[in-house]
Amino acid sequence: MFGHHGLTRPNFYTFNRFVWRSRIKVMTLQLDQATTEQLRDWESTLTQEYQQFKASGLNLDLTRGKPSAEQLSLSDAINEILGGDLSNESNTDLRNYGGLDGIPECKRLFANVLGVSAEEMLIGGNSSLTLMYMAAQFGLHQGFGELGASWNSEGSTVKFIAPVPGYDRHFSVCEHLGIELVTVALNDDGPDMDAVEQLLKSDPSIKGIWCVPRFSNPTGAVYSDAVVDRIAQLGNIAGGNFRVFWDNAYAVHSLSDDAPELANLMTSCRKYGTENSAYLFGSTSKITYAGAGVAFAGMSKANLKAFTHHLGMSQIGPDKINQLRHVRLLKDADGIKEHMQQHAKVLKPRFDIVLKHLRDGLGNTGMASWTEPQGGYFVSFDTLPGLAKEVVKLAAEAGVKLTPAGATFPYGKDPANSNIRIAPSVPSLDEIDRAMAVFVTCVKLASVKQRLS
């Protein structure tokens, strides 16, 4: 049996006992204590093991943090849940145009997720990324209505702060719109706030900051109460029309019931009079159907007025029938919690396999470090400086696809060339087991070769 998951060890390994013996042998060596002779012997053994992986014809993918088919099936009841009953509390004909900001019961349902009032909610289409892109575009070109002019009207380069490692699609939004990205370190408790505050005090052209505050992509960090409180004060430090882009994509995506909670940003903003500086985003993309979910945003009433005005120039209304389907399926906060507990039962064994391979294969080698998240979709892994691209390349040649090295940094440039994002949600347990065995071997082989050189 493998670990505590009750899995039978894959046939891929049982027929090749040499591979397992060699893995157990090399696990005990530490890179910085090995002699040159030991390193050469280690390299030979690892190369032999790696070649056998290459010859086995693997085709495994750990690139994107998508829900697995098993997770998507948890929401299949949504397809029949309306049963022809399209009635809602406002007696709106959901089949028709209108309802630009969403139906009332859907606003209430997801207001709990973002920690705002229902009057501060907008329910959109299926993609929170679309809402974030629109918010950036409106800020850049159209402005904030009664709250202020556009960023571009100031005549200087517009910049956003990007905590790193971070989410590549946030970076892409800015890169596409011509917004310059300025990086700060993402620590275990959130962004380096000393650096953030200093940047804002010295550069009024910085108009936003990207945040994934609970189970950050990719590290799994949960922002501490103190960090949330300091972020709420940024609107009083920054130049005009500054916005916190609070992408709470994993707000309810715990792997266990004792995972850390997140402080309420909007409550802190009200304390400091900065509620106009916050845009909060979320969606059901990893709750129900990724391609047919509901996206939502929370913001002050003043922001909401300007946002919906601009939004109304491009659409007449979202899919209100889909909103009702989600209300009927998830019901309330308790319903969301119960639904996400089913997701955790699918996801946690996958994370357990990843972490077991890392601990057993690399824990005493001095070759790497990694996060052990309590929620979200990723494990953030750091090789020794200079090795991430080589590890990704070796893994690809052995049939294991990983997110490109550098993807967790703006413009795809990781200064240390060390960070790799591991996404274990889609493959089966057996596939993750095999993929991680290959991954660990690639890290060891690249590390030993670097040491010898």
N, C-alpha and C positions, 0 to 999 in steps of 0.2 A: 504494500500500500504506500501511497505517496503522501507524506505529511499527515494532516488531519482532515483531508477533504474526502477520504474514502475513494480516491481515484486509483484505478489500476495503472501501473506505470506503463506508458505507451510502448507498443511493440517496437517502435523505432529504437528504443534503448535496450529492450530485453534481448534482442538478437545480437547486440554488440556490447558485450560486457567489458571489453577493453576500454571503450569510451568512458564508461562509468568508473572503472578503476582509476583511469588517468585523471578524471575530474576530481576524485577524492584525494588523489595524491597531490595534485598541484594546489588544491585549496589551502593547504596548510602553510604555504610559503608566503612571506611578506616581501613586497617588491624592494623596499629600501634596505632589507637585510640580506638579500640574496647575493651570492658571489657571481662573478662572471660565468664561471663554469655551471653553476646552478641555473643561471638565466638562459644559457645556451641549451641546456638540457630541457628546461621548461619550454623554451621556444619550439624545440623539436617535437615535444609531446603535444603541445597545443596546435601546431601546424598539422600534425597527423590527425588530431581530432577534428580540426576545422575542415580538412579535405574530405573527411568522411561525411560531415554535414553537407558539404557542397555536392557530394555524389548522391545524396539521398533524394534529391529532387523536391525540396520543400518549396511551398508557395504560400507564405503566411504574411499577414498585413496587420501592423500595429500603428498605422499612420494617423487616423482621425478618430476623434472621440464621439462616435455615433452610437445611438442605442442599438443593441443587438435585436435580432428578430424576436428572441424570447421576451425582451422588454417591451417591444412594440405590441406584442400579442396581449399584454396585460390590459390594453385599452381597446381591444376589439369590440367590446360591448357598445362602444360609441357609435358603431355603424347602424345599430337598430334601436338605439335608446330613445329616439324621438317618437317612433311609432306613428308618425303622421300628425302628432300634436305639436304645433308650432306656436302655441300660446305663450306669452310672457307677461310679466307683471305690468308692463306699460301699454299692453294691447297694441304693440307695433306690429305691422305686417312685415315679418322678418324676410319675406321673399322679395321685398321691394327695395328701392333706393333709400338712402338716408341713414341716420344713426351714425354719423361720422366718428363719434367718440366711443361707440359701443353701447350695449344694452346694460341697464342698471344692475341686474343680478350678477353679470360677469365682472363689472367693475368692483362690486363688493367682494366677490370671491377672491380676486387677485390683489385687491388693496391690502388684504391681510399678508400676502406674500411679500409685498414691497414695504409695508409699514407706513402707508399713507391713508388718507381718507378716500372714500369712494368719489368724492367731489374733485379729487386731484388725480383721477385716473383717466387714461385713454386706452381703449382696447383696439388693437390694430389687426393686421392680417396675421400671417403665420410666422413672421420673422422679426425678432427683436433687433437683429442686425440692420434690417431695413429702417426701423425707427431710429436707431443710432446714426445711421448714415444721413437720414433726413434731418435730424437734429443738428448735426455738424454742418450740413449744407445750408440749412436755414440760418444758422449762426454766421456762417461765412458770407452769405450773399443777401439774405432777406432781412436779417436783424431780428430784434426781440419785441417788436411792437412798442408799446408804451414804456417798456423797460430799457430800451436802448437801440442804437444803430447796429449795423452789421460789423463783423470783425474786419472785413476787407475795407470798410470805409475809413479805417484809421490809417491806412496807407503803409503799414509795415508788414513784414512777414508774420504770419499767424503760426503759433507754436502750441503743441500739446506736450504734457509730461506723460511719459510712458514708463511705469514701473517694469523692471525686467528681472528675470524672464517673464514674458507676458504672452498675450493672445495675439496671434499673427493677423487675425481678421480686423482687430482694432487698428493695428498698424497699417493695414491695407486701406482702410477708410481714409486715414490721414494722407497716406502716400498718394492715393487717387485724387484727393481734393487739393493737393498741394500744401498741406499743413505739415510743418516741420516737427519732427519728433525729438524730444529731449529726454534722455533716460535718467532714471534714478534706480537704486537698488530696491528690490522687493525682499524685505526681511521676513522672518517667521511670523511677525505680528502685523505685517502690512508694509507699505512704502516707507522708505527712509524719510521721515517727516522733516527732520532738520534740513535735509537737502531740498525737499519740496518747498518748504517755506522760504529758504534762502533764494531759490530760483525765482519765486514769485515776487519777492521783495525787490529783486534786482532787474527783472525783465517784465514789463507790462504787456509785452506782445504774447506772453503765454496766456492762452484763453481757455485751456481745459486740461483735465487730467483723466486718464483712463483708470478705472478701478474694477476689479473682480473681487468683491470683498469677502465672500464666503467660499472656501475651497477654490482659491484662485487657480486659474489656468496659467501655467501647468503645475505649480508647486503644491497646491492644496492648502495654502495658508489661509487662515481666518483672521481678519483684521481685529486687533484688540480694541477694547472699549476706548482706551486712551487715543489710539490712532483714529478711530471714527470721530471722536470728539475734536481732534485737531483738524481733520478733513472738513468738518462742519464749519470751522472758523476760516477756511481759506478764502471764502468770499469777501472777508474783511481785510485780507492781506493783498489779494491779487488786484490787477488792473480791472477796468470796467468790463462788464458782461462775461466774467469768468464763469465756467460751468464745470461741475464735477459730473463726469459720465460714469454713473454707478451701475455697472452691468452685473446685476445680482443673478446671473445665469444659473447658479447652483444653490440658490437660497434654501431649497428643501431637499437637497440631494445628499443626505447623510448616509454613511455606510453603517452607522450604529446609533442607537438611541442616546448615547452619552456624548455625541459629537458636540464641539463648542458652538454656542449660539453667537449671533451677530447683533451688535448694538444697533438701534434704530437711528439711521442717519438723519431723517427728517425731523425727528424729535430734537436732536442736537442742533440742527439748523434753526429751528424755531427759537431755541434758547439764545442763539447769537444773532438772530435777525437776518439769517442768510438763506432762507428757504428758496429764494429766487436763483440761488447758485447751483441747485442740484437737479439733475435729471436722473431718474431711477428707471431701470429697464429690466424686463424679465420675459419669459415665455414658457410655454409648455412643450417646447421642442424635445426635451428629454424627460417629459412627464407622460405625454400621450403619444401622438404621432409626430415624428420630427418634421415631416413634410406637410402636415395638415393640422398643425396646432394653432395656438392663439398667442400672439405677442401683446405685451402691455407695457405702458410707461406711466410713471408717477411724477408729478411736478406741481409746483405752486399754481394757484388759479391764474395768476398773471402770465406765467409761462405757458400754461395750457391754452389760454386765450390766443396768444400769438402763434403757438404751434398748430392748433387746429385751423386757424385762418390760413396759414401757409399750406397745410395739408389739404384743405378744401380746394385748392387750385389744381390738384392732381388726381383727386378721387372724390366720389360721391358718398361712399360708405364701404365698410368692410363686410366680410361674410358673417352676418348676424346669426344665421342658422348654425354655423360652426360654433359660435360663441355659446348658443343655447345648448348644443350637444355637450360642451365641456362643463357647463353648469350642472346639467343632469347627471353626468358621469361622476364628477368630483364632489359635488354638493356643497362642501364647506371646508373649513380648515382641517377638521378631523378626517374628512374624506380624502383630502390631499395627503395627509400624513400616512394614513393606512395604505394608500396607493403607492407612496414612495417607499414604504417598508417592503412591499413586494419587489420593487426595483432593487433595493439593497440586497435582498436574498439572491438575486441574479448576479449582481455586480461584485459583492464582497469576496466570494470565492475566487474570482478572477484576480482581484488585487492581492489576495493572500498568496496565490501562486507566484505572481510577479515578485512580491517582497520576499518570499521564501528563497527563490532562486538568487536574488541579490544578496541576502544575508548569508546564505550557505556558500555561495560561489565567490563573493567578493568582500564579505564582511571583515576578514582579517588580512586582506592583501595590500591595503594602502593605495588601491588603484582608483577608487571612486567614492562618491557620496550620493545620497538620494533622499527624497522626502518619503514619508510614510503617512499619506493623507487620511483623514477621517471622513472624507466625502469627495464629491466631484467625480471627475472622469480621467484623471491623469496622475502619473508619477513623474516627477522631475528628477532627472539623473544627470550627474556631472562626472565626466571622465577627468583624468589628469589634463591640465592645459595643453591644448594643441591636438587633441585626439578625437573629438566628436565626429568630424567629417570622415576620418579613417574608419571609425567603428561603424558608422552608418553604411559606408561603402562595403566593408567586409560583410556586414549582415546582409546587404542586398545581394551580394554575389553568392551567399549561402542560402538565398531564398526567403529572407525575412525583410520586409519593407518597414522602414521607420520614418517618422516625420523628418524632413531634411534638417540637418544640423544648421543652426542659425535661425530657424523659423521662429523661435521664441524671442527674437530681438528685432528691432526696427531695421528695415532694409536687408534683412537676412544676414546681418553681420554680428555674430557673437564675438566680441573682442578676445575672449579666452579660448574660443573654439572648443567648448567643453560641455555645453548643455544639450541634452537630448530629451525630448518628451516621449514618454511611453503611454500609449493609449490601449488599454486591455479590454475595452467593453465589447467589441464586436466578435472576436474569435471565440471558438469553443474552449472549454477548459483544457482539453487535450492539445489544441493548437497553441494556446498560450504557454503551456508547459514546454512544448517543443521549441517555440520561438524564443523563450527566455533562456533555454539551455544554449541555443546558438548565440544569443546576445551576450551572455556571460563569457563564453569562449572568445568572442570577438573583442570584448573589452580587455580580457587578459592578454590575448595575442598582441593587440596593438600596444598595450602598456609595456609588455616585455620587450617588444621590438624597439620602442622608443628608449627604454632604459639601456638597451645594448648599444644603441646608436650614439 
